[in-house]
């Protein structure tokens, strides 16, 4: 049944984190969650592990599971490193992109648009981050793709909690502009657009933990 699937539990807990019903640092007790969802602790454990892979929670063998509490400094450092990496990524992709690579990027942008239109906060956040990972994957550089995926995961909770719908829409539009520059093989324009995009994303976030999420 859908309601007893790992995916359902992951989605439900993600929504609770996004909506601040589960705050950063909150403890997640396996047995309470199992009772709440009417499932075994094994299924809950699987869901918690998946959430930890997405860096939305932290798992400690001694203490249990807690909603992640990324620091403002960590978020800013993540964006600083991404700006360094992704300028080179764009240049590399322009040099190597095949028609299949361009088609994959275009299809991904269509998925972003659909998530925005549905108002699906968790899905739009994942897709907006995945666009950058997809670019790295299409260069064939698996080390870069893994590094970028890890960096994006580190900022996932802050993105989920503090990116507004209008900022997400703007990110999507900037992705489209970056794609078009790549399609035109305009390296300088694509790099400038990427640097501006990452700066805009960082500036659009409310990195004050006391301010709460925005619509």
Secondary structure, 3 states (H helix, E strand, C coil): CHHHCHHHHHHHHHHHHHCCCCCCCCEECHHHHHHHHCCCHHHHHHHHHHHHHCCCEEEECCCEEEECCCCHHHHHHHHHHHHHHHHHHHHHHHHHCCHHHHHHHHHHHHHHHHHHHHCCHHHHHHHHHHHHHHHHHHCCCHHHHHHHHHHHHHCHHHHHHHCCHHHHHHHHHHHHHHHHHHHCCCHHHHHHHHHHHHHHHHHHCCCCCCCCCCC
